[in-house]
C-alpha cells in the first residue's frame, strides 16, 4: 500500500467516524453492536457499563482487537470498516480525563449529569478504539443478521377507545 493510500484511508476513517452518531463494533466474541462514541485524538472512544451502553459479550479487552463499521448519518448505509486496537483507559489518568470530558459533552439524558464522571470512574469502562491499519473492503453481500434477543418491547395491543378518540379529535379541530 502506498503512503498516499494510507493517508486517504486515515482521512476516510476519521471523517466518517467523526460524523457518524453510531459505530458498529465487533470484538473477538459475539456479534456487532451499535455504540455511541466520540472521536478524540485520533481514535473512537466509547463508555460502557451499568447505566450505560453494554460492552459485555463483545470480548473487548485491553490490547485486543476489534472491527469497527461506520454508517452514514443521513442514509444509514455502511461507509467504511476498519480494524482497531482496543485500549482500556485507566480511570483518573490524563488520557481518561480528556476522553471523559468529550464523552460527557455527548452523553444525552444522563440521570446524574453532574456526577457522571465519578460514576464512570467507579462502575464503567472507557475504551479507546484506535485505527490499526487500512480500511477493509466493502462486502459483496448485505450482512443482514437476526436482531439480538432483548426483553424490551414496543408493541402492545391498541386500546379499544383510541380510534374513537382520534376521530373525535379531528372533528374538534375543524
Steps between C-alpha positions, in 0.01 A plus 500: 500500500632841412542781745237700312247217538577473874437873544175477304387204714581691821309804377198288403498321836527823696241701307245219477534410868484864618178562311322177586285485811552126541770252419457125478767322702579130476746351743651153492186360667143551394317704237542867416336751731407862431677737740496877535844652509715809465802544276784645708874519433504256209271228638138418580422494872206312652373463854306200625385334819211527746267780395680538167522303177586131544852394406474151645486216253723678249827374645662843487813484714798727548751421227244308295359562157161599364338578168319832472239567233387856443164587353383810321318735734242605242435179301612236752705307243840353576783742413817334624623214718834514679709293739554649845732446794311507828646686796319530833576839649579486874261715703648828616786505251568793271372318188190382692422855620529640147283225349237526775480876447405438136268208583313702766424769246339244266317293764129569466256476789744379764307442823786652700652748256695693764658182644525284189883502496511369857259219410696411188824487702342265754271275292573534127770439242629764258651342191715654229460342156798609295524425127770240442520460128333547167130504442334168430341450159123535493327162485305376199210380717260687726628345828151514648452318828220410736475763778643403838244374751377764742228529767410846364170537319319781327190321372189468712138465396340829405245621757147439374401866546794646307346500148188674635710760684706568189190550285347732758822705522494564125143625511581737783779673307289598200 
